[in-house]
Amino acid sequence: MDSISKFNIIFIYTFLWISYCFCYASLVSSSAVKLKWACTSDRLANFNHSAISNCSSSCDCSPVKGSIGIGWACLCESGQSPQISGSGCFTACNCTSDSILETKKKRVTNKLVVAILLLCIVLTTIAFLASLAWYFYRKDRHQTPSITSSSSRNNSRDIIERVLSCLFITKQGKIPGTITRFSYIELEKATNKFSSNNLIGHGGSSNVYRAQLKDGRVVAVKKLNMHEGGGSISESGFLSEVDLISRLNHCHLVSLLGYCLEFQGKACTKLIVFEYMGNGNLRDCLDVTVSHSKHSLDWHTRVRIALGIARGLEYLHESAAPRILHRDIKSTNILLDDDYVPKITDLGMAKRLAHDGLISCTSSPARMMGTFGYFAPEYAIVGRGSLKSDIFSFGVVILELITGRKPVHKSSKKDDESLVLWATPRLQDNKLVISDLPDPLLKGKFPQEEFQIMAQLAKECLQWDPDSRPSMGEVVQILSTVSLDKAKPGRNLAINHMLNSAARTLTSEGHDEISIEREEIGQTEMDRWKATMCSLPSSESPNWEQVYEDVPVDLSEPRFETFVHKTGFIH
């Protein structure tokens, strides 16, 4: 409860208390109205001023001269009559109530009480309605909207409010390192009213803006585009994803700084604030024509980027509690800071691994979570995602790093449209690895042994059988040896491991020679890959439903649109 709400409650309570006291005092005073009594006496000579004084000891009596003698006008409490004194003053007096004066007083008193009561009721009603209107205004502008799901509206709202009260704060800088809830006005000012000049990324469902906060920090603000019907994700789902991302902390994951959730009229505005990454995404850096840098990435930088991505995924797969399946690893979701340190973003599609045993039965490609060109075969066929699905996508990113090509490339040759299909036959021959795969922008400035390791690592990650792919822990160990000196034994161990693995693969496929003509390799391996991709799993094919029964993920749930981009700075 904020200070405004507290002030309203205190004001209403104080006003009601004052009104009650005032009305009660008025009623009490009206109940103590004194009635007039008229007293007359026949014994005129027996009275003097002292007698009059004595006679009025019990009531407030004053002498009145009349035509019939001396009389007294006495004021006594309601329900009382003038006390007849024993001194003889009133013994011969005839005291009767003055009905005319009494009725008039009662009439005036009743009108006053009714007027006071009406005034209290009107003022109290006005104060209540004003406070109620202010409450709803504050709720629409600055408070979290209630959950739209009718079945679990109250329970979900209570849970979310408890989570937010423990995790988030409403004022910046109160607790260093916590997630800040920004106001829409503040972020609007930081982005210059979401000016197109500050637009650094855009997609079908959200835009990303460069913003400068009041404290001078430069951040990236992702604004989910508002759609009719309240958008594609509920408020409860949005806050749940914010909760998930806020719990992750690693040097190779983009840090979540805050969020904003407000109603602008009937539309709900959802904003997420990330740390700003000066060099954009990896895909743009590989494309010199798009990249802001004047030079392409050298080999050493590419190896460091691959190792950083692997360490970030290793954290999600093996160190996070619970383990996290990213589900959309791609080069546009890898951001680079000013020192080209990679950080993984777009954790909105991340999924906690659970023993739900569910499989997606959707046949609509539009609902598939991920990006074409990075889908693992088991996901494309049976809709089953696992940690090894992320590893397959990571293998595609490795291919992008060493070849510079896009995952889906427009070409006159249909076989060259997919980077995986294009690279798979060439990965079978060490000579073709060196002659065909390297990015032309490298200009041959790379150690061939290191390039062989990277290529063979990509090949292992792209294995058809998920169980044959390495874990991210193993990937990190292999990449860690690439940058070591040649004299260190770990380097030779990694090279021997990768080359022996390649030799075993070639032997099992019936190849007696390593060097084969390029066209023959391309045709043979492409036909084999196409035949495999077009066939459904049989009794001899890997059963992903059984292999990954311990960590199944239902991929049919709604996509977290806040983090979904096709192109742009943050995807």
C-alpha positions as CSV (number, residue, x, y, z in Angstrom):
1,M,0.0,0.0,0.0
2,D,1.5,3.3,-1.1
3,S,1.4,6.6,0.8
4,I,-1.5,8.0,-1.2
5,S,-3.7,5.1,-0.3
6,K,-2.7,5.3,3.4
7,F,-3.5,9.1,3.3
8,N,-7.0,8.4,1.8
9,I,-7.8,5.8,4.5
10,I,-6.7,8.1,7.3
11,F,-8.6,11.0,5.9
12,I,-11.9,9.0,5.6
13,Y,-11.5,7.7,9.1
14,T,-10.8,11.1,10.6
15,F,-13.7,12.7,8.7
16,L,-16.1,10.0,9.9
17,W,-14.9,10.3,13.5
18,I,-15.4,14.1,13.5
19,S,-18.8,13.8,11.9
20,Y,-19.9,11.2,14.4
21,C,-18.7,13.4,17.3
22,F,-20.5,16.5,15.9
23,C,-23.8,14.7,15.3
24,Y,-23.6,13.0,18.7
25,A,-23.0,16.3,20.5
26,S,-25.9,17.9,18.6
27,L,-28.2,15.1,19.6
28,V,-27.1,15.3,23.3
29,S,-27.6,19.1,23.3
30,S,-31.0,18.7,21.8
31,S,-32.0,16.1,24.3
32,A,-31.1,18.6,27.2
33,V,-33.4,21.4,26.0
34,K,-35.0,23.2,28.9
35,L,-38.7,23.6,29.0
36,K,-40.4,26.8,30.2
37,W,-42.9,26.8,33.1
38,A,-45.2,29.7,33.9
39,C,-45.9,30.2,37.7
40,T,-48.4,32.7,39.2
41,S,-49.2,33.6,42.8
42,D,-52.2,35.2,44.5
43,R,-50.2,36.3,47.5
44,L,-48.6,39.4,46.0
45,A,-47.6,41.1,49.3
46,N,-45.6,38.2,50.6
47,F,-42.9,38.4,48.0
48,N,-39.8,40.5,47.7
49,H,-36.5,40.2,45.9
50,S,-35.0,38.0,48.5
51,A,-38.0,35.7,48.5
52,I,-37.8,35.5,44.7
53,S,-34.2,34.5,45.0
54,N,-34.9,31.8,47.5
55,C,-37.8,30.5,45.5
56,S,-35.8,30.1,42.4
57,S,-33.2,27.9,44.0
58,S,-34.3,24.7,42.3
59,C,-35.1,26.2,38.9
60,D,-34.0,29.2,37.0
61,C,-37.0,31.5,37.8
62,S,-37.3,35.1,37.1
63,P,-40.1,37.4,38.2
64,V,-42.7,38.4,35.7
65,K,-45.2,41.2,36.3
66,G,-48.6,40.3,35.1
67,S,-52.2,41.6,35.3
68,I,-53.1,39.1,37.9
69,G,-50.1,39.6,40.2
70,I,-46.5,38.6,40.4
71,G,-45.4,35.5,38.6
72,W,-42.3,33.6,37.6
73,A,-41.0,32.2,34.4
74,C,-39.0,29.1,35.3
75,L,-36.6,27.0,33.1
76,C,-36.3,23.4,34.2
77,E,-34.7,20.3,32.6
78,S,-37.0,18.4,30.4
79,G,-39.3,16.1,32.3
80,Q,-39.0,18.2,35.5
81,S,-41.4,20.8,37.1
82,P,-40.6,23.7,39.4
83,Q,-39.8,22.4,42.9
84,I,-42.3,23.8,45.5
85,S,-40.2,25.2,48.3
86,G,-41.1,24.7,51.9
87,S,-40.6,28.4,52.7
88,G,-44.1,29.2,51.3
89,C,-43.0,31.0,48.2
90,F,-44.7,28.6,45.8
91,T,-47.3,27.1,48.1
92,A,-50.1,29.2,46.5
93,C,-48.5,29.1,43.0
94,N,-50.1,27.4,40.1
95,C,-47.3,26.2,37.8
96,T,-48.1,24.8,34.3
97,S,-45.9,24.1,31.3
98,D,-45.8,26.7,28.6
99,S,-46.8,24.4,25.7
100,I,-46.4,27.1,23.1
101,L,-42.8,27.8,23.9
102,E,-42.0,24.1,24.3
103,T,-43.4,23.2,20.9
104,K,-41.6,25.9,19.2
105,K,-38.3,24.9,20.7
106,K,-38.8,21.3,19.8
107,R,-39.6,22.2,16.2
108,V,-36.4,24.3,15.9
109,T,-34.3,21.6,17.5
110,N,-35.6,18.8,15.2
111,K,-34.9,20.8,12.1
112,L,-31.3,21.5,13.3
113,V,-30.7,17.8,14.0
114,V,-32.0,16.7,10.6
115,A,-29.9,19.3,8.8
116,I,-26.8,18.2,10.7
117,L,-27.4,14.6,9.9
118,L,-28.0,15.3,6.2
119,L,-24.9,17.4,6.0
120,C,-22.8,14.6,7.6
121,I,-24.2,12.0,5.2
122,V,-23.6,14.1,2.1
123,L,-20.0,15.0,3.1
124,T,-19.3,11.4,4.0
125,T,-20.6,10.1,0.7
126,I,-18.7,12.7,-1.3
127,A,-15.5,11.8,0.5
128,F,-16.1,8.1,0.0
129,L,-16.8,8.5,-3.8
130,A,-13.8,10.7,-4.2
131,S,-11.5,8.2,-2.5
132,L,-12.9,5.3,-4.5
133,A,-12.4,7.2,-7.8
134,W,-8.8,8.0,-6.8
135,Y,-8.1,4.4,-5.9
136,F,-9.2,3.1,-9.3
137,Y,-7.3,5.9,-11.1
138,R,-4.1,4.9,-9.2
139,K,-4.8,1.2,-9.9
140,D,-5.2,1.8,-13.6
141,R,-2.1,3.9,-13.9
142,H,0.5,2.5,-11.5
143,Q,-0.6,-0.8,-10.1
144,T,-0.5,-4.4,-11.4
145,P,-3.7,-5.3,-13.2
146,S,-5.7,-8.2,-11.9
147,I,-5.4,-11.6,-13.5
148,T,-7.8,-12.1,-16.4
149,S,-8.1,-15.9,-16.0
150,S,-11.6,-16.4,-14.4
151,S,-10.9,-19.9,-13.1
152,S,-7.9,-18.9,-10.9
153,R,-8.2,-15.2,-10.8
154,N,-8.0,-14.6,-7.0
155,N,-5.5,-17.4,-6.3
156,S,-3.1,-16.3,-9.0
157,R,-3.3,-12.7,-8.0
158,D,-2.5,-13.5,-4.4
159,I,0.5,-15.6,-5.4
160,I,1.8,-13.0,-7.8
161,E,1.4,-10.2,-5.2
162,R,3.3,-12.3,-2.7
163,V,6.1,-13.0,-5.1
164,L,6.4,-9.4,-6.1
165,S,6.4,-8.2,-2.5
166,C,9.4,-10.5,-1.9
167,L,11.4,-10.0,-5.1
168,F,10.6,-6.6,-6.4
169,I,10.6,-3.0,-5.1
170,T,8.7,0.0,-6.4
171,K,11.4,2.6,-5.9
172,Q,14.7,2.7,-7.7
173,G,17.9,2.3,-5.9
174,K,16.3,1.1,-2.6
175,I,18.1,-2.2,-2.6
176,P,21.1,-2.6,-5.0
177,G,20.8,-5.6,-7.3
178,T,17.1,-6.0,-7.0
179,I,14.6,-5.9,-9.9
180,T,13.1,-2.4,-10.3
181,R,9.5,-1.7,-11.3
182,F,9.7,1.3,-13.5
183,S,6.8,3.6,-14.3
184,Y,5.7,4.0,-17.9
185,I,6.3,7.8,-17.7
186,E,9.9,7.3,-16.6
187,L,10.7,4.9,-19.4
188,E,8.9,7.0,-21.9
189,K,11.0,10.0,-20.9
190,A,14.2,7.8,-21.0
191,T,13.5,6.8,-24.6
192,N,12.4,10.3,-25.7
193,K,8.8,9.1,-26.0
194,F,10.0,5.9,-27.7
195,S,11.5,7.9,-30.6
196,S,12.5,6.1,-33.8
197,N,15.9,7.6,-33.3
198,N,16.4,5.4,-30.3
199,L,15.0,2.2,-32.0
200,I,17.8,-0.4,-32.0
201,G,15.8,-3.5,-32.7
202,H,12.4,-4.5,-34.0
203,G,10.3,-7.5,-34.7
204,G,6.8,-8.7,-35.3
205,S,5.8,-8.5,-31.7
206,S,8.1,-6.1,-29.9
207,N,10.6,-3.2,-30.4
208,V,13.8,-2.5,-28.5
209,Y,14.9,1.1,-27.7
210,R,18.0,2.6,-26.3
211,A,17.2,4.5,-23.1
212,Q,19.1,6.6,-20.6
213,L,17.7,6.6,-17.1
214,K,17.7,9.5,-14.6
215,D,20.9,8.1,-12.9
216,G,22.7,8.2,-16.3
217,R,22.7,4.5,-17.0
218,V,22.2,3.4,-20.6
219,V,19.8,0.5,-20.9
220,A,17.8,-1.4,-23.5
221,V,14.0,-1.2,-23.2
222,K,11.9,-3.9,-24.9
223,K,8.4,-2.8,-25.5
224,L,5.8,-5.5,-26.4
225,N,3.5,-4.3,-29.1
226,M,-0.1,-3.9,-27.9
227,H,-2.7,-6.0,-29.7
228,E,-6.4,-6.1,-29.6
229,G,-7.7,-8.3,-26.8
230,G,-4.9,-7.5,-24.4
231,G,-2.0,-8.9,-26.3
232,S,-0.7,-12.4,-26.7
233,I,0.4,-13.0,-23.1
234,S,-1.5,-12.5,-19.9
235,E,-0.3,-10.3,-17.0
236,S,0.2,-13.4,-14.9
237,G,2.3,-15.1,-17.6
238,F,4.4,-11.9,-18.0
239,L,5.2,-11.7,-14.3
240,S,6.0,-15.4,-14.1
241,E,8.6,-15.0,-16.9
242,V,10.0,-11.9,-15.2
243,D,10.3,-14.0,-12.0
244,L,12.1,-16.8,-13.9
245,I,14.6,-14.4,-15.6
246,S,15.3,-12.5,-12.4
247,R,16.4,-15.7,-10.6
248,L,19.2,-16.3,-13.2
249,N,22.6,-14.7,-12.6
250,H,25.6,-15.4,-14.8
251,C,28.2,-13.4,-16.6
252,H,27.1,-14.8,-19.9
253,L,23.4,-14.1,-19.5
254,V,21.9,-10.7,-20.2
255,S,21.0,-9.1,-16.9
256,L,17.4,-8.1,-16.3
257,L,17.3,-4.7,-14.6
258,G,13.5,-4.1,-14.3
259,Y,10.1,-4.2,-15.8
260,C,7.0,-2.1,-16.3
261,L,3.4,-3.3,-16.3
262,E,0.7,-0.6,-16.6
263,F,-2.7,0.0,-18.2
264,Q,-2.8,2.7,-20.8
265,G,-6.5,3.1,-21.2
266,K,-7.8,-0.4,-21.9
267,A,-4.5,-1.7,-23.3
268,C,-1.9,-3.3,-21.0
269,T,1.7,-2.0,-21.6
270,K,4.5,-4.5,-20.9
271,L,8.1,-3.3,-20.9
272,I,11.3,-5.1,-19.9
273,V,14.5,-3.3,-19.1
274,F,17.9,-5.0,-19.9
275,E,21.5,-4.0,-19.7
276,Y,22.6,-2.3,-22.9
277,M,25.0,-4.3,-25.2
278,G,27.1,-1.9,-27.3
279,N,28.0,-4.3,-30.1
280,G,24.6,-5.6,-30.9
281,N,24.0,-9.3,-31.7
282,L,26.3,-11.9,-33.1
283,R,24.6,-12.2,-36.4
284,D,25.0,-8.5,-37.2
285,C,28.7,-8.7,-36.2
286,L,29.3,-11.5,-38.6
287,D,27.7,-9.5,-41.4
288,V,30.2,-6.6,-41.9
289,T,27.6,-4.8,-44.1
290,V,25.2,-4.7,-41.1
291,S,27.7,-4.4,-38.3
292,H,28.6,-1.0,-36.9
293,S,32.2,-2.1,-36.5
294,K,34.7,-1.3,-39.2
295,H,36.4,-4.7,-39.1
296,S,35.2,-8.3,-39.0
297,L,35.6,-10.6,-36.1
298,D,39.0,-12.3,-35.9
299,W,39.5,-15.9,-35.2
300,H,40.5,-15.5,-31.5
301,T,37.4,-13.4,-30.8
302,R,35.1,-16.0,-32.4
303,V,36.6,-18.7,-30.2
304,R,36.0,-16.6,-27.1
305,I,32.5,-16.0,-28.2
306,A,31.8,-19.7,-28.7
307,L,33.3,-20.5,-25.3
308,G,31.2,-17.7,-23.6
309,I,28.0,-19.0,-25.2
310,A,28.8,-22.6,-24.1
311,R,29.4,-21.5,-20.5
312,G,26.1,-19.6,-20.4
313,L,24.3,-22.7,-21.7
314,E,26.2,-24.9,-19.3
315,Y,24.8,-22.7,-16.4
316,L,21.3,-23.0,-17.7
317,H,21.5,-26.8,-18.3
318,E,23.5,-27.9,-15.2
319,S,23.8,-25.2,-12.6
320,A,20.4,-23.4,-12.6
321,A,17.8,-24.7,-10.2
322,P,15.7,-26.0,-11.8
323,R,17.5,-26.7,-15.0
324,I,16.5,-24.4,-17.9
325,L,15.9,-25.3,-21.5
326,H,16.4,-22.1,-23.6
327,R,14.5,-23.4,-26.7
328,D,15.7,-20.6,-29.0
329,I,19.5,-20.5,-29.2
330,K,20.5,-18.6,-32.3
331,S,23.1,-15.9,-33.3
332,T,20.6,-13.1,-33.0
333,N,20.0,-14.0,-29.4
334,I,23.7,-13.7,-28.6
335,L,24.5,-10.1,-27.6
336,L,28.0,-8.7,-27.5
337,D,29.2,-6.0,-25.1
338,D,31.8,-3.4,-25.8
339,D,34.6,-6.0,-25.3
340,Y,32.8,-8.6,-27.4
341,V,31.9,-10.7,-24.4
342,P,28.8,-12.8,-25.4
343,K,25.6,-12.9,-23.4
344,I,22.6,-15.0,-24.0
345,T,19.2,-13.2,-24.2
346,D,15.6,-14.0,-25.0
347,L,15.0,-16.2,-22.0
348,G,11.3,-15.5,-22.3
349,M,10.9,-18.8,-24.1
350,A,12.9,-20.7,-21.5
351,K,11.2,-23.7,-19.9
352,R,11.8,-25.2,-16.5
353,L,12.4,-28.9,-17.0
354,A,9.5,-30.9,-15.4
355,H,8.4,-34.5,-15.3
356,D,5.1,-33.7,-17.1
357,G,5.4,-36.4,-19.7
358,L,3.6,-34.1,-22.2
359,I,4.3,-34.0,-26.0
360,S,3.2,-31.3,-28.3
361,C,0.6,-32.6,-30.7
362,T,0.3,-29.4,-32.8
363,S,0.8,-29.7,-36.5
364,S,1.0,-26.0,-37.1
365,P,4.6,-24.7,-37.7
366,A,3.5,-21.3,-36.6
367,R,3.1,-22.5,-33.1
368,M,6.5,-24.2,-33.0
369,M,8.8,-22.5,-30.5
370,G,12.2,-21.6,-31.9
371,T,13.6,-20.4,-35.3
372,F,13.8,-22.2,-38.6
373,G,17.3,-23.3,-39.3
374,Y,18.0,-24.1,-35.7
375,F,15.4,-26.8,-35.0
376,A,16.6,-30.2,-33.8
377,P,15.4,-33.2,-35.8
378,E,13.6,-34.8,-32.8
379,Y,11.7,-31.6,-32.2
380,A,10.7,-31.1,-35.8
381,I,9.4,-34.7,-36.0
382,V,7.8,-35.5,-32.6
383,G,7.7,-32.1,-31.0
384,R,9.9,-33.2,-28.0
385,G,12.4,-30.7,-26.7
386,S,15.2,-31.5,-24.3
387,L,18.6,-30.1,-23.3
388,K,20.1,-31.8,-26.4
389,S,17.8,-29.7,-28.5
390,D,19.6,-26.6,-27.3
391,I,22.9,-28.3,-28.1
392,F,21.8,-28.9,-31.7
393,S,21.0,-25.2,-32.0
394,F,24.4,-24.4,-30.5
395,G,26.0,-26.5,-33.2
396,V,24.3,-24.3,-35.8
397,V,25.8,-21.2,-34.1
398,I,29.2,-22.8,-34.2
399,L,28.8,-23.2,-37.9
400,E,27.8,-19.6,-38.3
401,L,31.0,-18.6,-36.4
402,I,33.4,-20.6,-38.6
403,T,31.6,-20.1,-41.9
404,G,30.0,-16.7,-41.5
405,R,26.9,-18.0,-43.3
406,K,23.3,-17.5,-42.2
407,P,21.3,-20.5,-40.9
408,V,18.9,-20.2,-43.9
409,H,20.6,-18.7,-46.9
410,K,18.8,-17.7,-50.1
411,S,20.5,-19.5,-53.0
412,S,19.6,-20.7,-56.5
413,K,20.5,-24.2,-55.3
414,K,17.9,-25.6,-53.0
415,D,20.5,-27.7,-51.2
416,D,22.4,-24.6,-50.1
417,E,19.4,-22.9,-48.5
418,S,20.0,-24.6,-45.1
419,L,23.4,-24.1,-43.5
420,V,23.2,-27.5,-41.8
421,L,22.4,-29.3,-45.0
422,W,25.2,-27.5,-46.8
423,A,27.8,-28.1,-44.1
424,T,27.0,-31.7,-43.2
425,P,28.7,-33.4,-46.2
426,R,31.7,-31.1,-46.0
427,L,32.2,-31.9,-42.3
428,Q,32.9,-35.5,-43.3
429,D,36.2,-34.6,-45.0
430,N,39.0,-32.8,-43.2
431,K,40.3,-31.3,-46.5
432,L,36.9,-29.9,-47.3
433,V,36.6,-28.5,-43.8
434,I,39.6,-26.3,-44.5
435,S,38.9,-25.5,-48.1
436,D,35.1,-24.9,-48.0
437,L,34.0,-24.0,-44.5
438,P,36.1,-21.0,-43.4
439,D,34.5,-17.6,-43.5
440,P,36.1,-15.6,-46.4
441,L,36.4,-12.6,-44.0
442,L,38.9,-14.5,-42.0
443,K,41.2,-14.4,-45.0
444,G,42.9,-17.6,-43.9
445,K,44.2,-16.1,-40.6
446,F,43.4,-19.0,-38.3
447,P,45.2,-22.1,-37.0
448,Q,44.0,-25.1,-39.0
449,E,44.1,-27.4,-36.0
450,E,41.8,-25.0,-34.0
451,F,39.5,-24.7,-37.0
452,Q,39.3,-28.5,-37.2
453,I,38.4,-28.7,-33.6
454,M,35.6,-26.2,-34.0
455,A,34.3,-27.9,-37.1
456,Q,34.3,-31.4,-35.5
457,L,32.6,-29.9,-32.4
458,A,29.8,-28.5,-34.6
459,K,29.5,-32.0,-36.2
460,E,29.1,-33.7,-32.9
461,C,26.5,-31.2,-31.7
462,L,24.5,-31.8,-35.0
463,Q,24.3,-35.6,-34.5
464,W,20.9,-37.0,-35.6
465,D,20.7,-39.1,-32.4
466,P,20.2,-36.7,-29.4
467,D,22.0,-39.2,-27.1
468,S,25.1,-39.0,-29.3
469,R,25.5,-35.2,-28.8
470,P,27.8,-34.0,-26.1
471,S,26.7,-32.2,-23.0
472,M,27.4,-28.5,-22.5
473,G,29.9,-29.4,-19.8
474,E,31.8,-31.5,-22.4
475,V,31.6,-28.7,-24.9
476,V,33.0,-26.2,-22.5
477,Q,36.0,-28.5,-21.8
478,I,36.7,-28.9,-25.5
479,L,36.5,-25.2,-26.3
480,S,38.6,-24.3,-23.3
481,T,41.5,-26.2,-24.9
482,V,41.3,-24.4,-28.2
483,S,42.9,-21.2,-26.9
484,L,45.7,-23.1,-25.0
485,D,49.2,-23.2,-26.2
486,K,50.3,-26.0,-28.5
487,A,52.7,-27.2,-25.9
488,K,50.0,-28.0,-23.4
489,P,48.8,-31.6,-23.5
490,G,45.2,-30.7,-23.2
491,R,45.2,-29.2,-26.6
492,N,46.6,-32.3,-28.3
493,L,44.0,-34.4,-26.3
494,A,41.2,-32.3,-27.7
495,I,42.5,-32.5,-31.2
496,N,43.0,-36.3,-31.0
497,H,39.5,-36.7,-29.5
498,M,37.8,-34.8,-32.3
499,L,39.8,-36.3,-35.1
500,N,39.3,-39.8,-33.8
501,S,35.6,-39.2,-33.5
502,A,35.5,-38.1,-37.1
503,A,37.5,-41.1,-38.2
504,R,35.1,-43.5,-36.3
505,T,32.1,-41.8,-38.0
506,L,33.6,-42.2,-41.4
507,T,34.5,-45.8,-40.8
508,S,31.0,-46.7,-39.6
509,E,29.5,-45.2,-42.7
510,G,31.7,-47.3,-45.0
511,H,34.3,-44.7,-46.1
512,D,37.7,-46.2,-46.7
513,E,39.3,-43.0,-47.7
514,I,39.2,-39.6,-46.1
515,S,39.8,-37.6,-49.3
516,I,37.0,-38.0,-51.8
517,E,35.9,-35.8,-54.6
518,R,33.8,-32.9,-53.4
519,E,30.8,-33.6,-55.7
520,E,30.7,-37.2,-54.7
521,I,30.7,-36.4,-51.0
522,G,28.1,-33.8,-51.4
523,Q,25.7,-36.0,-53.4
524,T,26.1,-39.0,-51.1
525,E,25.8,-37.3,-47.8
526,M,23.0,-35.0,-49.0
527,D,20.9,-38.0,-50.2
528,R,21.5,-39.8,-46.8
529,W,20.5,-36.7,-44.8
530,K,17.4,-36.1,-46.9
531,A,16.3,-39.7,-46.6
532,T,16.7,-39.6,-42.9
533,M,14.9,-36.3,-42.5
534,C,11.9,-37.5,-44.5
535,S,11.5,-40.8,-42.7
536,L,9.6,-41.0,-39.4
537,P,11.1,-42.8,-36.4
538,S,10.8,-46.6,-36.8
539,S,11.7,-49.4,-34.4
540,E,15.3,-49.0,-35.4
541,S,15.4,-45.3,-35.1
542,P,16.1,-43.4,-31.9
543,N,13.1,-43.2,-29.7
544,W,13.4,-39.7,-28.2
545,E,10.2,-40.2,-26.2
546,Q,12.0,-42.9,-24.2
547,V,15.5,-41.5,-24.2
548,Y,14.4,-38.1,-22.7
549,E,11.6,-39.3,-20.5
550,D,13.4,-37.8,-17.5
551,V,13.4,-34.2,-18.7
552,P,10.4,-33.8,-21.1
553,V,9.1,-30.4,-22.0
554,D,5.7,-29.5,-23.5
555,L,6.5,-27.1,-26.3
556,S,2.9,-26.4,-27.2
557,E,2.3,-23.8,-24.5
558,P,1.9,-20.1,-25.5
559,R,5.1,-18.4,-26.6
560,F,6.4,-15.5,-24.6
561,E,6.0,-12.8,-27.2
562,T,7.8,-10.2,-25.1
563,F,11.1,-11.6,-26.1
564,V,10.3,-12.8,-29.6
565,H,12.1,-11.0,-32.5
566,K,12.8,-12.0,-36.1
567,T,15.5,-9.4,-36.5
568,G,17.0,-6.6,-34.4
569,F,19.2,-5.9,-31.5
570,I,17.4,-8.2,-28.9
571,H,15.4,-11.1,-30.1
